[in-house]
Amino acid sequence: MTAPLSVTPDVAPIPGNTPLLFLLHTGTTSSTFWLAMDPSRKLSHRLALLFTFCIAAVSVGAKILYAGVNESGGEFGSGNLPGRFGVDYAFINKSTVDTFVDHEKINLFRVTFLMERMCPLATGLGSTFNETYFREFRDAVNYITVTKRAYAIIDPHNYMRYNNASAQPISGSVIGDTSDPKAASTADFQAFWTELAKRFIKNEKVIFGINNEPHDMDTQLILDNNQAAIHGIRSTGAKQLIIAPGNGFTGGHSWTQVTGDNNAPSSDYMAKLSDPLNNTAIDVHEYLDVDFSGSHDECAQPGPENLAALTNWLQENNLKAMLTEFGAGNNENCFYLLNEMLQYLADNDVYIGWSAWAAGPLWGTFRSCCGDDTGSLEPGNTNDLGGPNAFKTVWPNAIRPNIPVHAFWSIKPPLNGIVAALSRDFDGLFVEK
């Protein structure tokens, strides 16, 4: 948990343009800030800037900027295309979003969709969308971001494959595979992301998740597809955060390891990603069961040890990461290991956020993760035995205690720190750590 925070003036306000000294107290550390404002500005403007400064200063002590849950359902019924909204697929229950934002105080939802629904097979992957499906998806995203003022990761849940989602994660042609005549090209993927980014360019609370869990493919090709997506997104003028996956189901534990059929480690390639805005982070998943699949109720994996190599790689390459899928079973050992992993993320400032797997409107009594009897994170549902689901067990014991509480929670932070953004509004800001 983030320690209690306070920002207090170290000296009394001095008329004129004299800098004011502020101390940031986090309970364990302190930072010193000098703030100078032009005295010719209106008092109301100067007070507004001072308020903004105090909120931003608090963020320096916070490492986890985004915390929340997956909303899984837009990819359901993948064998039935285009499918029926509310029957074969759905995106959110608004009441669930209300519960998570208003009562659980999270600020992030990862909203899944299926590319074969967004881009019908008749026209292929690219800029031609099924407008009905897009409108349904946009409405869900807007409820999260506009109505509730939270953030939404838009997640094409496709394993970097397109054209046959009926048996995910193994079906479909690998995007960019030139040896497969049925495969969509990397250029098609760029066109898809260009169109999608255009449609969300004005929504600052959208985060672009390039694709869910690529696996068993050339790691160079994942880099190429990721880079094409970044080019497409930035070509529209969109400035929002992008998160890019790696190989091996984008596992954090295997980031520096060979995966699949001798596929090169993600660490060999993903530092080569180029973003003109330097606002791209790494997207990783990490389950704690024996085979990292999230299908077992027993936890056997120590998160901190398994993420250590990834952490070192992020530090060496000056990169950040988000853990956008994780989960655990309903038992004390899993609660302990999940708490341990989330605390590890909070203790290492290369990690900026996380989202648990998964809530969603169509799970019913079925488990979204981690053993048949665990159930999902959807509030109001039960597990398969009619007992409490993961929202009543795993969430309060291992996830809720790790949700950060600080004043910066509802304001989007620049990925690379606060100083550059604040310099546009303040006449002077100097930070000493």
C-alpha positions as CSV (number, residue, x, y, z in Angstrom):
1,M,0.0,0.0,0.0
2,T,1.1,3.6,-0.6
3,A,2.1,5.3,2.6
4,P,0.0,8.3,3.8
5,L,0.9,11.4,1.9
6,S,1.0,15.1,2.8
7,V,2.3,18.2,1.1
8,T,3.0,21.1,3.4
9,P,4.6,24.5,2.9
10,D,8.0,24.8,4.6
11,V,7.9,28.6,4.6
12,A,5.1,31.1,4.8
13,P,3.9,32.5,1.4
14,I,6.1,35.4,0.3
15,P,4.7,38.2,-1.9
16,G,6.2,38.6,-5.3
17,N,8.0,36.0,-7.4
18,T,10.0,34.4,-4.6
19,P,9.9,30.6,-4.9
20,L,8.0,28.7,-2.2
21,L,9.6,25.6,-0.6
22,F,7.4,22.6,-0.2
23,L,8.2,19.3,1.4
24,L,6.5,16.1,0.3
25,H,6.1,13.5,3.0
26,T,5.3,9.9,2.1
27,G,5.6,8.4,5.5
28,T,9.0,6.9,4.7
29,T,10.7,9.5,2.4
30,S,10.6,13.2,1.7
31,S,11.1,15.3,-1.4
32,T,11.7,19.0,-1.6
33,F,10.0,21.2,-4.2
34,W,10.6,24.8,-5.1
35,L,7.7,26.5,-6.8
36,A,7.8,29.9,-8.4
37,M,4.7,31.7,-9.9
38,D,4.5,35.0,-11.7
39,P,2.9,37.5,-9.3
40,S,1.2,39.4,-12.2
41,R,-1.2,36.5,-12.7
42,K,-4.6,36.6,-11.1
43,L,-4.8,35.2,-7.6
44,S,-7.4,32.6,-8.7
45,H,-5.0,31.3,-11.4
46,R,-2.1,31.1,-9.0
47,L,-4.2,29.2,-6.5
48,A,-5.4,26.8,-9.2
49,L,-1.8,26.2,-10.2
50,L,-0.8,25.6,-6.6
51,F,-3.6,23.1,-6.2
52,T,-2.4,21.3,-9.4
53,F,1.1,21.3,-8.1
54,C,0.1,19.7,-4.8
55,I,-1.7,16.9,-6.6
56,A,1.2,16.3,-8.9
57,A,3.7,16.4,-6.0
58,V,1.7,13.7,-4.3
59,S,2.1,11.5,-7.4
60,V,5.9,11.4,-7.0
61,G,5.4,9.2,-4.0
62,A,3.1,6.9,-5.9
63,K,4.3,4.1,-8.2
64,I,1.1,2.3,-9.2
65,L,-0.9,4.9,-11.3
66,Y,-3.6,2.6,-12.7
67,A,-5.3,-0.3,-10.8
68,G,-8.4,-2.2,-11.8
69,V,-10.0,-5.1,-13.5
70,N,-10.6,-6.8,-16.8
71,E,-14.1,-6.6,-18.4
72,S,-14.2,-9.7,-20.5
73,G,-17.1,-10.5,-22.7
74,G,-16.7,-8.8,-26.1
75,E,-14.6,-11.9,-27.2
76,F,-17.2,-14.4,-26.0
77,G,-19.1,-16.6,-28.5
78,S,-16.1,-16.4,-31.0
79,G,-17.5,-19.3,-33.0
80,N,-20.6,-17.3,-33.8
81,L,-19.9,-14.3,-35.9
82,P,-21.0,-11.6,-35.8
83,G,-23.1,-12.9,-33.0
84,R,-25.9,-11.3,-30.9
85,F,-25.2,-8.5,-28.5
86,G,-26.2,-9.5,-25.0
87,V,-26.4,-13.2,-25.9
88,D,-23.2,-14.3,-27.6
89,Y,-21.1,-11.3,-26.4
90,A,-21.4,-8.2,-24.2
91,F,-18.9,-5.7,-22.9
92,I,-19.9,-4.4,-19.5
93,N,-22.6,-4.3,-16.9
94,K,-22.9,-0.6,-16.0
95,S,-23.8,-1.5,-12.4
96,T,-20.5,-3.5,-12.2
97,V,-18.5,-0.5,-13.3
98,D,-20.4,1.6,-10.7
99,T,-19.5,-0.8,-8.0
100,F,-15.8,-0.9,-8.9
101,V,-15.4,2.8,-9.3
102,D,-17.7,4.1,-6.5
103,H,-17.1,1.5,-3.8
104,E,-13.8,-0.3,-4.7
105,K,-12.1,3.0,-5.8
106,I,-10.3,1.5,-8.9
107,N,-9.5,3.7,-11.9
108,L,-8.8,1.2,-14.7
109,F,-10.8,-1.3,-16.8
110,R,-9.4,-3.4,-19.6
111,V,-12.2,-3.9,-22.1
112,T,-11.9,-6.9,-24.5
113,F,-13.2,-7.2,-28.0
114,L,-12.8,-9.5,-31.0
115,M,-11.1,-8.3,-34.2
116,E,-13.1,-10.6,-36.4
117,R,-16.2,-8.8,-35.1
118,M,-14.8,-5.3,-35.3
119,C,-13.4,-6.0,-38.8
120,P,-15.7,-8.5,-40.6
121,L,-14.1,-11.4,-42.4
122,A,-15.8,-10.3,-45.7
123,T,-13.7,-7.1,-45.7
124,G,-10.7,-8.3,-43.7
125,L,-8.5,-6.7,-41.1
126,G,-8.1,-3.0,-41.8
127,S,-10.1,0.2,-41.7
128,T,-13.6,-1.1,-42.5
129,F,-15.5,-1.7,-39.2
130,N,-18.7,-3.3,-38.3
131,E,-20.3,-0.1,-37.1
132,T,-22.9,-1.8,-34.9
133,Y,-20.2,-3.7,-33.0
134,F,-18.0,-0.6,-32.8
135,R,-20.9,1.5,-31.4
136,E,-21.6,-1.1,-28.7
137,F,-17.9,-1.2,-27.8
138,R,-17.6,2.6,-27.8
139,D,-20.7,3.0,-25.6
140,A,-19.0,0.7,-23.0
141,V,-15.7,2.6,-23.2
142,N,-17.5,5.9,-22.9
143,Y,-19.4,4.8,-19.9
144,I,-16.2,3.9,-18.2
145,T,-14.2,7.0,-19.3
146,V,-16.7,9.8,-19.7
147,T,-19.5,8.9,-17.2
148,K,-17.3,7.4,-14.5
149,R,-14.0,9.2,-15.3
150,A,-11.9,6.0,-15.1
151,Y,-9.4,4.7,-17.7
152,A,-10.1,2.0,-20.3
153,I,-7.5,-0.2,-22.0
154,I,-9.0,-1.2,-25.3
155,D,-7.9,-4.7,-25.9
156,P,-8.1,-6.7,-29.2
157,H,-8.3,-10.1,-27.6
158,N,-6.8,-12.0,-30.5
159,Y,-3.4,-13.5,-29.6
160,M,-2.0,-11.5,-32.6
161,R,-4.1,-13.7,-34.9
162,Y,-6.9,-13.0,-37.3
163,N,-9.5,-14.8,-39.5
164,N,-10.6,-17.7,-37.2
165,A,-11.3,-17.1,-33.6
166,S,-13.3,-20.2,-33.0
167,A,-10.7,-22.1,-31.1
168,Q,-8.7,-19.3,-29.4
169,P,-5.9,-19.1,-28.5
170,I,-4.6,-21.5,-31.2
171,S,-6.8,-20.8,-34.2
172,G,-6.4,-18.1,-36.8
173,S,-3.5,-17.0,-39.0
174,V,-0.6,-15.1,-37.4
175,I,-0.8,-11.5,-38.4
176,G,2.1,-10.7,-40.7
177,D,3.0,-14.3,-41.5
178,T,4.0,-14.0,-45.2
179,S,4.1,-17.8,-45.6
180,D,0.4,-18.0,-44.9
181,P,-1.8,-16.8,-47.8
182,K,-4.7,-16.4,-45.5
183,A,-2.9,-14.2,-43.0
184,A,-3.6,-10.5,-42.6
185,S,-0.5,-8.4,-43.2
186,T,1.4,-6.1,-40.9
187,A,0.2,-3.2,-43.1
188,D,-3.4,-4.4,-42.5
189,F,-2.8,-4.4,-38.7
190,Q,-1.4,-0.8,-39.0
191,A,-4.5,0.3,-40.9
192,F,-6.7,-1.3,-38.2
193,W,-5.0,0.6,-35.5
194,T,-4.9,3.8,-37.4
195,E,-8.7,3.7,-37.8
196,L,-9.3,2.7,-34.2
197,A,-7.1,5.4,-32.8
198,K,-8.8,8.0,-35.0
199,R,-12.1,7.1,-33.3
200,F,-10.7,7.6,-29.8
201,I,-8.3,10.4,-30.4
202,K,-10.2,12.9,-28.2
203,N,-10.6,10.5,-25.3
204,E,-7.7,11.1,-23.0
205,K,-8.7,8.3,-20.7
206,V,-8.2,5.6,-23.3
207,I,-5.1,3.4,-23.3
208,F,-4.3,1.5,-26.5
209,G,-3.5,-2.2,-25.8
210,I,-1.9,-3.5,-29.1
211,N,-3.0,-7.1,-28.8
212,N,-3.6,-9.8,-26.2
213,E,-1.0,-12.5,-25.6
214,P,0.9,-13.2,-28.8
215,H,2.5,-16.6,-28.7
216,D,4.3,-19.3,-30.8
217,M,5.4,-16.9,-33.5
218,D,8.6,-15.1,-34.6
219,T,9.5,-12.5,-31.9
220,Q,10.8,-10.2,-34.6
221,L,7.3,-10.3,-36.2
222,I,5.7,-9.3,-32.9
223,L,8.1,-6.3,-32.8
224,D,7.2,-5.4,-36.4
225,N,3.5,-5.6,-35.7
226,N,3.8,-3.7,-32.4
227,Q,5.8,-1.0,-34.3
228,A,3.2,-0.8,-37.1
229,A,0.5,-0.3,-34.5
230,I,2.5,2.5,-32.8
231,H,3.1,4.2,-36.2
232,G,-0.6,3.9,-37.0
233,I,-1.7,5.3,-33.7
234,R,0.7,8.2,-33.7
235,S,0.0,9.1,-37.3
236,T,-3.5,10.2,-36.2
237,G,-2.2,12.6,-33.7
238,A,-3.3,10.4,-30.8
239,K,-1.1,11.0,-27.7
240,Q,-2.5,8.4,-25.3
241,L,-0.5,5.7,-23.6
242,I,0.2,2.6,-25.7
243,I,1.0,-0.8,-24.2
244,A,2.9,-3.4,-26.2
245,P,3.0,-7.2,-25.6
246,G,5.8,-9.7,-26.1
247,N,5.9,-13.4,-27.0
248,G,5.1,-16.5,-24.9
249,F,1.6,-15.2,-24.0
250,T,3.4,-12.0,-22.9
251,G,4.4,-13.7,-19.7
252,G,6.4,-11.6,-17.3
253,H,8.2,-14.7,-15.9
254,S,9.4,-15.7,-19.4
255,W,10.2,-12.2,-20.8
256,T,13.9,-13.0,-21.0
257,Q,13.5,-16.7,-21.9
258,V,13.1,-18.7,-25.1
259,T,9.4,-19.6,-25.5
260,G,7.3,-21.9,-27.8
261,D,9.2,-23.6,-30.6
262,N,12.5,-21.9,-29.9
263,N,11.1,-18.3,-30.2
264,A,13.6,-15.7,-29.2
265,P,13.0,-13.9,-25.8
266,S,10.9,-10.8,-25.9
267,S,13.8,-9.0,-24.1
268,D,15.9,-9.4,-27.3
269,Y,13.5,-7.3,-29.3
270,M,11.0,-5.1,-27.4
271,A,13.5,-2.5,-26.3
272,K,13.8,-1.6,-30.0
273,L,10.3,-0.2,-30.1
274,S,10.2,3.5,-31.1
275,D,7.5,5.9,-30.1
276,P,8.0,9.6,-31.0
277,L,6.1,10.6,-27.8
278,N,8.0,8.1,-25.6
279,N,4.6,7.1,-24.2
280,T,4.7,3.3,-24.8
281,A,4.9,0.8,-21.9
282,I,5.3,-3.0,-21.9
283,D,2.2,-5.2,-21.4
284,V,2.7,-8.3,-19.4
285,H,0.6,-11.1,-17.8
286,E,1.5,-13.2,-14.8
287,Y,-0.5,-16.0,-13.2
288,L,0.7,-17.8,-10.1
289,D,-0.2,-21.5,-10.7
290,V,2.2,-24.2,-11.6
291,D,2.1,-23.6,-15.4
292,F,1.4,-19.9,-15.4
293,S,-1.9,-20.6,-17.1
294,G,-4.4,-19.3,-14.5
295,S,-6.4,-22.5,-14.8
296,H,-5.5,-24.1,-11.4
297,D,-6.9,-23.1,-8.0
298,E,-3.5,-23.7,-6.2
299,C,-0.8,-21.1,-6.4
300,A,2.8,-22.4,-6.7
301,Q,4.7,-19.4,-8.2
302,P,6.6,-16.7,-6.4
303,G,5.8,-13.5,-8.3
304,P,8.7,-11.3,-7.1
305,E,11.3,-14.0,-8.1
306,N,9.6,-14.7,-11.4
307,L,9.4,-11.0,-12.3
308,A,12.9,-10.1,-11.2
309,A,14.6,-10.6,-14.7
310,L,11.8,-8.5,-16.3
311,T,12.3,-5.8,-13.7
312,N,16.0,-5.6,-14.3
313,W,15.4,-5.4,-18.1
314,L,12.9,-2.6,-17.7
315,Q,15.4,-0.7,-15.5
316,E,18.2,-1.2,-17.9
317,N,16.1,0.0,-20.9
318,N,14.4,2.8,-19.0
319,L,11.0,1.3,-19.7
320,K,7.7,0.9,-17.8
321,A,5.3,-2.0,-17.7
322,M,1.7,-2.8,-16.8
323,L,0.5,-6.1,-15.5
324,T,-2.8,-6.4,-17.3
325,E,-3.8,-10.0,-16.4
326,F,-3.3,-11.9,-13.2
327,G,-5.3,-14.0,-10.8
328,A,-5.4,-16.5,-8.0
329,G,-7.5,-19.2,-6.4
330,N,-9.7,-18.9,-3.3
331,N,-7.3,-20.1,-0.7
332,E,-4.9,-18.6,1.9
333,N,-1.7,-19.6,0.0
334,C,-2.9,-17.8,-3.1
335,F,-4.0,-14.7,-1.1
336,Y,-0.5,-14.6,0.3
337,L,1.3,-15.0,-3.0
338,L,-0.9,-12.5,-4.8
339,N,-0.5,-9.9,-2.1
340,E,3.3,-10.5,-2.3
341,M,3.3,-9.9,-6.1
342,L,1.2,-6.8,-6.0
343,Q,3.3,-5.4,-3.2
344,Y,6.4,-6.1,-5.4
345,L,4.9,-4.1,-8.2
346,A,4.3,-1.2,-5.8
347,D,7.8,-1.4,-4.6
348,N,9.4,-1.2,-8.0
349,D,8.6,2.0,-9.9
350,V,9.1,0.4,-13.4
351,Y,5.5,-0.9,-12.9
352,I,2.8,1.7,-13.4
353,G,-0.4,-0.3,-13.2
354,W,-2.3,-3.6,-13.1
355,S,-5.7,-5.1,-13.9
356,A,-7.0,-8.4,-12.5
357,W,-8.7,-11.1,-14.6
358,A,-11.7,-10.9,-14.8
359,A,-15.2,-9.5,-14.4
360,G,-17.7,-9.5,-17.2
361,P,-21.4,-9.6,-17.9
362,L,-21.6,-13.2,-19.3
363,W,-19.5,-15.2,-16.8
364,G,-22.4,-16.4,-14.7
365,T,-21.2,-19.1,-12.3
366,F,-18.3,-20.1,-14.5
367,R,-14.7,-19.3,-13.4
368,S,-12.8,-16.6,-15.2
369,C,-9.6,-17.8,-13.5
370,C,-7.9,-20.1,-11.2
371,G,-9.9,-23.2,-10.5
372,D,-13.5,-24.3,-11.2
373,D,-14.8,-23.3,-7.9
374,T,-13.3,-19.8,-7.8
375,G,-15.8,-18.1,-10.0
376,S,-15.3,-14.7,-11.6
377,L,-14.8,-11.1,-10.3
378,E,-18.2,-10.1,-11.4
379,P,-20.1,-8.6,-8.4
380,G,-23.4,-10.2,-7.7
381,N,-22.5,-13.6,-9.2
382,T,-21.8,-16.9,-7.4
383,N,-19.3,-19.7,-8.1
384,D,-20.3,-23.0,-9.7
385,L,-21.3,-24.4,-6.3
386,G,-23.6,-21.4,-5.5
387,G,-21.1,-20.0,-3.1
388,P,-19.2,-16.7,-3.1
389,N,-17.2,-16.0,-6.2
390,A,-13.8,-14.4,-6.5
391,F,-15.2,-10.9,-6.0
392,K,-16.2,-12.0,-2.5
393,T,-13.1,-14.0,-1.8
394,V,-10.0,-13.2,-3.8
395,W,-10.7,-9.5,-4.3
396,P,-11.1,-8.5,-0.6
397,N,-8.3,-10.7,0.6
398,A,-5.6,-10.1,-2.0
399,I,-6.6,-7.3,-4.4
400,R,-8.5,-4.6,-2.5
401,P,-5.7,-4.1,0.0
402,N,-3.3,-3.2,-2.8
403,I,-5.5,-0.6,-4.5
404,P,-3.5,2.7,-4.1
405,V,-5.2,5.6,-2.3
406,H,-3.8,9.0,-3.1
407,A,-4.9,12.4,-4.5
408,F,-3.5,11.8,-7.9
409,W,-5.9,9.0,-8.6
410,S,-8.2,10.8,-11.0
411,I,-5.7,12.7,-13.0
412,K,-3.7,11.2,-15.8
413,P,0.1,11.3,-15.2
414,P,2.6,11.6,-18.0
415,L,4.4,8.3,-18.3
416,N,7.8,9.8,-18.0
417,G,7.1,12.0,-14.9
418,I,5.4,15.2,-14.0
419,V,8.0,17.9,-14.5
420,A,7.6,18.3,-18.2
421,A,3.9,18.6,-18.1
422,L,3.9,21.0,-15.2
423,S,6.5,23.3,-16.8
424,R,3.8,24.5,-19.2
425,D,1.8,26.0,-16.4
426,F,4.3,26.9,-13.7
427,D,6.9,29.6,-13.9
428,G,9.4,27.4,-12.0
429,L,9.4,23.9,-10.6
430,F,12.5,22.4,-9.2
431,V,12.6,18.9,-7.6
432,E,15.2,17.6,-5.2
433,K,15.0,14.0,-4.0
